[in-house]
Amino acid sequence: MHPELRSRLLAACGPGHLFDDPDLRSSYETDWTRRFSGKAVFVARPPDTAGVAAVVAACREFGVPLVPQGGNTGLVGGSIPRAGEAVLSLRRLDRIEDFDPIAGEVTAGAGVTLQALQEFVRPHGWDVGVDLASRASATIGGMVATNAGGVRVIRYGPMRHQVIGIEAVLADGAVLARLPGLLKDNTGYDLPGLLAGSEGTLAVVTRVRLRLIPARPARAVALLGLPSLAAALEVLGAVRRRAPGLEAAEVFFPEGLDLVLRHARLAAPFPRPHACYLLVECAGADDPAPALAAALESSVDPASVLFATSRADRDRLWAYRERHTEAISAEGIPHKLDVTLPASRLAGFEALVRARLAEAAPGTRPILFGHAGDGNLHVNILGAAPDDETPDDAVLRLVASLGGSISAEHGIGVAKKRWLNLTRGPADIQAMRAIKRALDPAGILNPGVIFDLEGLTPPARRREDG
Amino acid sequence: MHPELRSRLLAACGPGHLFDDPDLRSSYETDWTRRFSGKAVFVARPPDTAGVAAVVAACREFGVPLVPQGGNTGLVGGSIPRAGEAVLSLRRLDRIEDFDPIAGEVTAGAGVTLQALQEFVRPHGWDVGVDLASRASATIGGMVATNAGGVRVIRYGPMRHQVIGIEAVLADGAVLARLPGLLKDNTGYDLPGLLAGSEGTLAVVTRVRLRLIPARPARAVALLGLPSLAAALEVLGAVRRRAPGLEAAEVFFPEGLDLVLRHARLAAPFPRPHACYLLVECAGADDPAPALAAALESSVDPASVLFATSRADRDRLWAYRERHTEAISAEGIPHKLDVTLPASRLAGFEALVRARLAEAAPGTRPILFGHAGDGNLHVNILGAAPDDETPDDAVLRLVASLGGSISAEHGIGVAKKRWLNLTRGPADIQAMRAIKRALDPAGILNPGVIFDLEGLTPPARRREDG
């Protein structure tokens, strides 16, 4: 490392927070999936926004590209170094500030974990609109940068919709600051919304102001056995129209349920199997159970419905859905795809994808489950070799042909780049590239994530960026 | 007009839909406010997306800048020509397509009016998430381009949050198409969200797919008299936490109520006046009245609450709020400002703004009302000369000093450009300019709206844009 760069980084991070020792670096070089890892030229852990800005400015000047990293819980390789980048860790930006218990708003540093924020606001009757299984590690900055989703998107939207103020460091080290938290602000382009989901390629998010959601203590869960996904979507339509506070609408199928019953040693939910299972949860200030029951009454056979209101009973029904991931892992190493279909094509996709996989990758077993209310299915494929992308390609091409998205929640990272042009057209990609070039002309921020850019100033060491 | 340009525009628009006759042009040259008008070099009314793309490509080639125009109901001069632009009217793109009554989604051409869309979806139990007084003229394309708000933002978010798919023509005539409608799509930058609120400066929106909201027939409205705006915000916090389905939370003050009572000849709502009035509406599948009453019980004196559930009674309470605009107009020509404050500073602003106005513009009378749940106040100022911007400047500087937004709903257009730098910092404006330059290097799309850009290729006639 150039001595001047080192001294500027040390000044920005403070002693003990700049390391290039391989042992100290290693936990920053491999992600949650263990599929992605690479060597970082160094790891910088600045303590605050000014420190982040100083790191970005120095690295830009010396031509060192940066991979911003929060809790490192991503699934698409977007938060670990690939080819000579440094890691910019945001974990020390862990302050929770300016909580407003009347309006339900709070400001969180990029490094605050979701769980820390949940534990901070819940005693005051508020909650965070997005919840995830990786809550203990996932950071608010990373969740904004990747526009995290989860099971409540149907009610509260993704992370982008929770953001009402942002502070971020641009590629030249300038600080974009708009933190007071404004629910309405029609003064030009929606930069917070643009940064949300940009996977660290346009700016480094340092703080966000979030709108909170009221904690909803009264909850009701119903698990339904149905003859098809189409039937499940019809019931869901009725629930959305008639029951208040629909917060989750999850589906799964016999192939996944069988694995869950076997690996988690659970009793079957119904005396006979069904072709599709729908789990809905409603939550409100008042008991949502009567309205949910009424919405289901006319459209479902009572023998195929299980109802739960107590915490323990709700957890018991949720287990059939939530234990899918571990049951699948117990069976083998799956290929994990995460796709959205237009609502009208979701049921058709579910039927087609099995046939398409049988044809393209004989001997593979698809296990589907996901967030039916959002058109989002997780397609897990067992029985394929780890490096064989044939099944992935077959599924994603089918998704694209039906007008869907190849990544509902996980993002593109480096893992899905190959298929980006399947679902985003030439004008779309051209516009994205133009925005990337405009905001990061030197290609210093998370290069190689989402797309590769030819024509960007190569991130080689130099002193002048012009 | 160059003969080749004319023939290309005629081919794109069809006979009768390209005019430069002053009589035919005139209705496109003055907006809803009548404050803004200018001469259009011509008006082009293409019938569809391909026609829009052909008009944009031809105009870019011949160096004719375009002002995209929908229903022309904007309030900030962003939809009328200013200095030699042509008007690109989207009104013929008025098809409603692909309505999905199960998922609650629909595709609307840019020229579909809000009212036409409401009338189309309501018989099926669905509604549009944004509603506005100008619904008969305002078009869906214009509402997306300006990120329209309204009284329901507290529940459903602004227009940006309704958009789940978009089709738009970029400055080079390329068509960005992502229409199937995806609730989750983490495949790169959120271009639909970026175009929403960009006021026609980045692309021309031609079609959008919208998520719909379930029609909520059961409604309850409460009008409360309170000792202060701070007290109103505290009650509102309790309602948000405890009552389901809060859909509107409006405030007004004695100065406005007095005008309404006088001009609309209404009876006073309460036997004695209060310092602040709060109107809340809850809506659900089931009657929301008991939960609303319970939420209010502990925090409000029963003598200062009026409750309504029937349509007629609700309308009677809403009239006190809704008739503000006409009552103010009957009194004089107001300066209209539209600001958001951070939640914690809204009450402080309300007290300060009167003092600040008395100091900066003695003899003016502020009338405040607005959407308390969003921190959005409409500041109407009576008694100021039409061209005297002193009171506007004083109010907007106060807003900025408190971390607010100088335009909550109306946008910047040309009217608020002067104050943009009060609330968006240098890094913010620099990033916006970079995006504008990246997507519209020739400066062909609504030039001079939001900001003026030096260094853009001047929109003078030429054949090559390089």
Boltz contact constraints between the chains, C-beta under 6 A:
constraints:
  - contact:
      token1: [A, 100]
      token2: [B, 343]
      max_distance: 6.0
  - contact:
      token1: [A, 100]
      token2: [B, 344]
      max_distance: 6.0
  - contact:
      token1: [A, 102]
      token2: [B, 237]
      max_distance: 6.0
  - contact:
      token1: [A, 103]
      token2: [B, 343]
      max_distance: 6.0
  - contact:
      token1: [A, 105]
      token2: [B, 343]
      max_distance: 6.0
  - contact:
      token1: [A, 125]
      token2: [B, 241]
      max_distance: 6.0
  - contact:
      token1: [A, 147]
      token2: [B, 186]
      max_distance: 6.0
  - contact:
      token1: [A, 149]
      token2: [B, 184]
      max_distance: 6.0
  - contact:
      token1: [A, 170]
      token2: [B, 427]
      max_distance: 6.0
  - contact:
      token1: [A, 174]
      token2: [B, 427]
      max_distance: 6.0
  - contact:
      token1: [A, 175]
      token2: [B, 427]
      max_distance: 6.0
  - contact:
      token1: [A, 176]
      token2: [B, 427]
      max_distance: 6.0
  - contact:
      token1: [A, 176]
      token2: [B, 428]
      max_distance: 6.0
  - contact:
      token1: [A, 177]
      token2: [B, 425]
      max_distance: 6.0
  - contact:
      token1: [A, 180]
      token2: [B, 342]
      max_distance: 6.0
  - contact:
      token1: [A, 180]
      token2: [B, 403]
      max_distance: 6.0
  - contact:
      token1: [A, 181]
      token2: [B, 342]
      max_distance: 6.0
  - contact:
      token1: [A, 182]
      token2: [B, 340]
      max_distance: 6.0
  - contact:
      token1: [A, 182]
      token2: [B, 405]
      max_distance: 6.0
  - contact:
      token1: [A, 183]
      token2: [B, 374]
      max_distance: 6.0
  - contact:
      token1: [A, 183]
      token2: [B, 375]
      max_distance: 6.0
  - contact:
      token1: [A, 184]
      token2: [B, 149]
      max_distance: 6.0
  - contact:
      token1: [A, 184]
      token2: [B, 340]
      max_distance: 6.0
  - contact:
      token1: [A, 184]
      token2: [B, 374]
      max_distance: 6.0
  - contact:
      token1: [A, 184]
      token2: [B, 376]
      max_distance: 6.0
  - contact:
      token1: [A, 184]
      token2: [B, 408]
      max_distance: 6.0
  - contact:
      token1: [A, 185]
      token2: [B, 405]
      max_distance: 6.0
  - contact:
      token1: [A, 186]
      token2: [B, 147]
      max_distance: 6.0
  - contact:
      token1: [A, 186]
      token2: [B, 197]
      max_distance: 6.0
  - contact:
      token1: [A, 186]
      token2: [B, 407]
      max_distance: 6.0
  - contact:
      token1: [A, 186]
      token2: [B, 409]
      max_distance: 6.0
  - contact:
      token1: [A, 186]
      token2: [B, 411]
      max_distance: 6.0
  - contact:
      token1: [A, 187]
      token2: [B, 405]
      max_distance: 6.0
  - contact:
      token1: [A, 187]
      token2: [B, 407]
      max_distance: 6.0
  - contact:
      token1: [A, 187]
      token2: [B, 412]
      max_distance: 6.0
  - contact:
      token1: [A, 187]
      token2: [B, 423]
      max_distance: 6.0
  - contact:
      token1: [A, 187]
      token2: [B, 424]
      max_distance: 6.0
  - contact:
      token1: [A, 188]
      token2: [B, 432]
      max_distance: 6.0
  - contact:
      token1: [A, 188]
      token2: [B, 450]
      max_distance: 6.0
  - contact:
      token1: [A, 189]
      token2: [B, 198]
      max_distance: 6.0
  - contact:
      token1: [A, 189]
      token2: [B, 432]
      max_distance: 6.0
  - contact:
      token1: [A, 190]
      token2: [B, 193]
      max_distance: 6.0
  - contact:
      token1: [A, 190]
      token2: [B, 197]
      max_distance: 6.0
  - contact:
      token1: [A, 191]
      token2: [B, 431]
      max_distance: 6.0
  - contact:
      token1: [A, 193]
      token2: [B, 190]
      max_distance: 6.0
  - contact:
      token1: [A, 193]
      token2: [B, 193]
      max_distance: 6.0
  - contact:
      token1: [A, 194]
      token2: [B, 194]
      max_distance: 6.0
  - contact:
      token1: [A, 197]
      token2: [B, 186]
      max_distance: 6.0
  - contact:
      token1: [A, 197]
      token2: [B, 190]
      max_distance: 6.0
  - contact:
      token1: [A, 198]
      token2: [B, 189]
      max_distance: 6.0
  - contact:
      token1: [A, 214]
      token2: [B, 240]
      max_distance: 6.0
  - contact:
      token1: [A, 214]
      token2: [B, 241]
      max_distance: 6.0
  - contact:
      token1: [A, 237]
      token2: [B, 102]
      max_distance: 6.0
  - contact:
      token1: [A, 240]
      token2: [B, 214]
      max_distance: 6.0
  - contact:
      token1: [A, 241]
      token2: [B, 125]
      max_distance: 6.0
  - contact:
      token1: [A, 241]
      token2: [B, 214]
      max_distance: 6.0
  - contact:
      token1: [A, 242]
      token2: [B, 285]
      max_distance: 6.0
  - contact:
      token1: [A, 244]
      token2: [B, 244]
      max_distance: 6.0
  - contact:
      token1: [A, 244]
      token2: [B, 284]
      max_distance: 6.0
  - contact:
      token1: [A, 244]
      token2: [B, 285]
      max_distance: 6.0
  - contact:
      token1: [A, 284]
      token2: [B, 244]
      max_distance: 6.0
  - contact:
      token1: [A, 285]
      token2: [B, 242]
      max_distance: 6.0
  - contact:
      token1: [A, 285]
      token2: [B, 244]
      max_distance: 6.0
  - contact:
      token1: [A, 286]
      token2: [B, 291]
      max_distance: 6.0
  - contact:
      token1: [A, 291]
      token2: [B, 286]
      max_distance: 6.0
  - contact:
      token1: [A, 340]
      token2: [B, 182]
      max_distance: 6.0
  - contact:
      token1: [A, 340]
      token2: [B, 184]
      max_distance: 6.0
  - contact:
      token1: [A, 342]
      token2: [B, 180]
      max_distance: 6.0
  - contact:
      token1: [A, 342]
      token2: [B, 181]
      max_distance: 6.0
  - contact:
      token1: [A, 343]
      token2: [B, 100]
      max_distance: 6.0
  - contact:
      token1: [A, 343]
      token2: [B, 103]
      max_distance: 6.0
  - contact:
      token1: [A, 343]
      token2: [B, 105]
      max_distance: 6.0
  - contact:
      token1: [A, 344]
      token2: [B, 100]
      max_distance: 6.0
  - contact:
      token1: [A, 374]
      token2: [B, 183]
      max_distance: 6.0
  - contact:
      token1: [A, 374]
      token2: [B, 184]
      max_distance: 6.0
  - contact:
      token1: [A, 375]
      token2: [B, 183]
      max_distance: 6.0
  - contact:
      token1: [A, 376]
      token2: [B, 184]
      max_distance: 6.0
  - contact:
      token1: [A, 403]
      token2: [B, 180]
      max_distance: 6.0
  - contact:
      token1: [A, 405]
      token2: [B, 182]
      max_distance: 6.0
  - contact:
      token1: [A, 405]
      token2: [B, 185]
      max_distance: 6.0
  - contact:
      token1: [A, 405]
      token2: [B, 187]
      max_distance: 6.0
  - contact:
      token1: [A, 407]
      token2: [B, 186]
      max_distance: 6.0
  - contact:
      token1: [A, 407]
      token2: [B, 187]
      max_distance: 6.0
  - contact:
      token1: [A, 408]
      token2: [B, 184]
      max_distance: 6.0
  - contact:
      token1: [A, 409]
      token2: [B, 186]
      max_distance: 6.0
  - contact:
      token1: [A, 411]
      token2: [B, 186]
      max_distance: 6.0
  - contact:
      token1: [A, 412]
      token2: [B, 187]
      max_distance: 6.0
  - contact:
      token1: [A, 423]
      token2: [B, 187]
      max_distance: 6.0
  - contact:
      token1: [A, 424]
      token2: [B, 187]
      max_distance: 6.0
  - contact:
      token1: [A, 425]
      token2: [B, 177]
      max_distance: 6.0
  - contact:
      token1: [A, 427]
      token2: [B, 170]
      max_distance: 6.0
  - contact:
      token1: [A, 427]
      token2: [B, 174]
      max_distance: 6.0
  - contact:
      token1: [A, 427]
      token2: [B, 175]
      max_distance: 6.0
  - contact:
      token1: [A, 427]
      token2: [B, 176]
      max_distance: 6.0
  - contact:
      token1: [A, 428]
      token2: [B, 176]
      max_distance: 6.0
  - contact:
      token1: [A, 431]
      token2: [B, 191]
      max_distance: 6.0
  - contact:
      token1: [A, 432]
      token2: [B, 188]
      max_distance: 6.0
  - contact:
      token1: [A, 432]
      token2: [B, 189]
      max_distance: 6.0
  - contact:
      token1: [A, 434]
      token2: [B, 438]
      max_distance: 6.0
  - contact:
      token1: [A, 434]
      token2: [B, 439]
      max_distance: 6.0
  - contact:
      token1: [A, 435]
      token2: [B, 435]
      max_distance: 6.0
  - contact:
      token1: [A, 435]
      token2: [B, 438]
      max_distance: 6.0
  - contact:
      token1: [A, 438]
      token2: [B, 434]
      max_distance: 6.0
  - contact:
      token1: [A, 438]
      token2: [B, 435]
      max_distance: 6.0
  - contact:
      token1: [A, 438]
      token2: [B, 438]
      max_distance: 6.0
  - contact:
      token1: [A, 439]
      token2: [B, 434]
      max_distance: 6.0
  - contact:
      token1: [A, 450]
      token2: [B, 188]
      max_distance: 6.0
